Structure formats: C-alpha cells, structure tokens
C-alpha cells in the first residue's frame, strides 16, 4: 500500500488548479502555485501516484449533443443483508444511464441520478430494473426541471481546517 503524503498548502493549490483546468501546462501550473516547473512536476507525479489525482478529463456540454432528462430516484430495498446491497449495486453499475449511485442513511437506501433521453426512456429502465428482481421494494422519482447551480469543482482549501495543512 502506498503511504499517503501529508498535503501542504502548495499541494492543495495544485489540486485546486488542476480540478479547475486539467489541461494546464506544468509551467503555467507552477506559476499559479508559486513554484518552479521541476518541483511542481514532482509534486503532481507524487499526488498522482498517491491517488489524490485519479484522472484528467473534459467536461462536455451534453445539451449541445442532445436534449437530456435528469432524474433523481430514491430506492428502498426490501431486504438489508449484505448480499442484497451487493446484488443491487452490481446490477446498477451496468446501467449506463445511472451516472451516480449513493448508499445513504435516512428514509431510503440509495439515491440514484439518471440521465436519459426522455421520461419514456427513464420509465423503460426502471421497469427493467423491477423485472430483474434486484430487491427493490419501492422507488420515488424526481424529474429535474432546472439546475441553476452545478459545480464541477469543490473548494478544496475550504474543506480542511487551517490547522490541517
């Protein structure tokens, strides 16, 4: 197992900058975080190796490709044994329209986020899930009308106490 390096202020700045723009050149990244290029690259490689940086990717404006329907779905399982959760998660992982799946506490077991082409498409997916007998007792669907705020970057520095650098 790789030991986790202790993050300092500069590491957090690097992560924050790359989260906003993963295409920054090393020279530009170094300038923005106050380092020279070589030490900056060493830090980035160390953060990648330690698993803090998982991947780099592009954010796509999907609405330009096709109209989409976003649906949040609360799912309650009929039984709560380990195998029940595992069976459900294994099946859900295969549904390409499920873009998020969260095991949550509270009044239901899972919160799913679907992105589909229509209400009919969503309903077809749900009916197939119900037919597969993967342990769903009940579900509630919430169709998104508007998303006034969607943040793709988390304010990393604000997640940590100032004493935890």
C-alpha positions as CSV (number, residue, x, y, z in Angstrom):
1,X,0.0,0.0,0.0
2,X,1.3,3.4,-0.9
3,X,1.8,5.7,2.1
4,X,-0.3,8.9,1.8
5,X,1.9,12.0,1.7
6,X,0.8,14.8,4.0
7,X,-0.7,17.6,2.0
8,X,0.6,21.1,2.4
9,X,-0.8,24.5,1.1
10,X,1.0,24.1,-2.2
11,X,-0.3,20.6,-2.8
12,X,-3.8,21.9,-2.1
13,X,-3.3,24.7,-4.6
14,X,-2.1,22.3,-7.2
15,X,-5.2,20.1,-6.7
16,X,-7.5,23.1,-6.8
17,X,-5.9,24.4,-10.0
18,X,-5.9,21.0,-11.8
19,X,-9.5,20.5,-10.7
20,X,-10.5,23.7,-12.5
21,X,-8.4,23.1,-15.6
22,X,-6.7,19.7,-16.1
23,X,-5.1,21.0,-19.3
24,X,-2.8,23.5,-17.7
25,X,0.8,23.1,-18.8
26,X,3.2,22.3,-16.0
27,X,4.9,25.7,-16.5
28,X,1.5,27.6,-16.1
29,X,0.5,25.4,-13.1
30,X,3.9,26.1,-11.4
31,X,3.4,29.8,-12.0
32,X,-0.1,29.7,-10.5
33,X,1.0,27.9,-7.3
34,X,4.3,29.8,-6.8
35,X,6.8,27.1,-7.7
36,X,9.3,26.5,-10.5
37,X,8.4,23.9,-13.1
38,X,10.5,21.0,-11.9
39,X,9.4,20.9,-8.2
40,X,5.8,21.4,-9.4
41,X,6.0,18.4,-11.7
42,X,7.5,16.2,-9.0
43,X,4.6,17.2,-6.7
44,X,2.0,16.4,-9.4
45,X,3.6,13.0,-10.0
46,X,3.6,12.3,-6.3
47,X,-0.1,13.3,-6.0
48,X,-1.0,11.0,-9.0
49,X,1.0,8.1,-7.5
50,X,-0.7,8.5,-4.1
51,X,-4.2,8.5,-5.7
52,X,-5.2,12.1,-5.0
53,X,-5.3,12.8,-8.7
54,X,-7.4,10.0,-10.2
55,X,-7.8,11.1,-13.8
56,X,-8.0,14.0,-16.2
57,X,-11.0,14.6,-18.5
58,X,-13.1,17.1,-20.4
59,X,-16.5,18.5,-19.2
60,X,-18.9,18.1,-22.1
61,X,-22.0,20.3,-22.6
62,X,-24.3,17.4,-23.2
63,X,-27.3,19.7,-24.0
64,X,-25.4,20.6,-27.2
65,X,-25.4,17.0,-28.3
66,X,-28.9,16.0,-27.3
67,X,-31.8,17.0,-25.0
68,X,-31.5,15.2,-21.7
69,X,-33.7,14.4,-18.8
70,X,-32.1,14.2,-15.3
71,X,-34.0,12.2,-12.7
72,X,-33.1,11.6,-9.1
73,X,-34.5,8.4,-7.8
74,X,-34.8,7.2,-4.2
75,X,-34.7,3.5,-3.9
76,X,-35.6,1.3,-0.9
77,X,-34.6,-2.3,-0.9
78,X,-36.9,-5.0,0.5
79,X,-34.1,-6.7,2.5
80,X,-31.0,-5.3,4.0
81,X,-28.5,-8.1,4.1
82,X,-25.0,-7.6,2.6
83,X,-25.9,-9.8,-0.4
84,X,-29.0,-7.6,-1.1
85,X,-26.9,-4.5,-1.3
86,X,-24.2,-6.2,-3.4
87,X,-26.8,-7.6,-5.9
88,X,-28.4,-4.2,-6.3
89,X,-25.1,-2.4,-6.8
90,X,-23.7,-4.9,-9.2
91,X,-26.8,-4.6,-11.4
92,X,-27.0,-0.8,-11.2
93,X,-23.3,-0.5,-12.2
94,X,-24.2,-1.9,-15.6
95,X,-26.9,0.7,-16.4
96,X,-25.2,3.4,-18.4
97,X,-27.9,6.0,-17.7
98,X,-27.1,5.8,-14.0
99,X,-24.4,8.4,-13.6
100,X,-24.4,8.5,-9.8
101,X,-25.4,5.9,-7.1
102,X,-25.1,6.8,-3.4
103,X,-25.9,4.5,-0.4
104,X,-27.5,6.9,2.1
105,X,-28.8,7.0,5.6
106,X,-32.4,8.1,6.3
107,X,-35.7,7.1,4.9
108,X,-34.4,5.2,1.8
109,X,-31.3,3.2,0.9
110,X,-30.0,4.6,-2.4
111,X,-30.1,7.9,-4.2
112,X,-29.6,7.4,-8.0
113,X,-29.0,10.0,-10.6
114,X,-30.2,9.1,-14.1
115,X,-29.5,11.0,-17.3
116,X,-31.9,9.7,-20.1
117,X,-33.3,11.0,-23.3
118,X,-36.9,11.1,-22.2
119,X,-39.4,10.2,-19.5
120,X,-40.3,7.1,-21.5
121,X,-36.7,6.1,-21.7
122,X,-36.4,6.5,-17.9
123,X,-39.5,4.5,-17.2
124,X,-38.3,1.7,-19.5
125,X,-35.1,1.5,-17.5
126,X,-37.0,1.4,-14.2
127,X,-39.4,-1.2,-15.4
128,X,-36.5,-3.4,-16.5
129,X,-34.9,-2.9,-13.1
130,X,-38.1,-4.0,-11.4
131,X,-38.4,-7.0,-13.7
132,X,-34.8,-8.2,-12.8
133,X,-35.8,-8.8,-9.2
134,X,-32.8,-7.0,-7.7
135,X,-34.5,-6.3,-4.4
136,X,-36.3,-3.0,-5.0
137,X,-39.2,-2.6,-2.6
138,X,-40.2,0.9,-3.7
139,X,-38.8,3.9,-5.5
140,X,-39.6,7.6,-5.9
141,X,-38.6,9.6,-8.9
142,X,-37.9,13.4,-9.1
143,X,-37.6,14.9,-12.5
144,X,-35.3,17.9,-12.7
145,X,-36.9,20.9,-14.2
146,X,-34.0,23.2,-13.9
147,X,-30.4,23.1,-12.5
148,X,-29.5,26.7,-11.6
149,X,-26.3,25.6,-9.8
150,X,-24.0,22.8,-10.8
151,X,-20.4,23.0,-9.6
152,X,-17.8,20.7,-11.0
153,X,-15.1,21.9,-8.8
154,X,-15.0,21.6,-5.0
155,X,-13.3,24.4,-3.0
156,X,-10.6,22.0,-1.7
157,X,-9.0,24.6,0.7
158,X,-12.3,25.2,2.4
159,X,-12.8,21.5,3.3
160,X,-9.8,21.5,5.6
161,X,-9.2,23.4,8.8
162,X,-6.4,25.9,8.5
163,X,-4.5,23.8,11.1
164,X,-4.6,20.7,8.8
165,X,-2.2,21.9,6.1
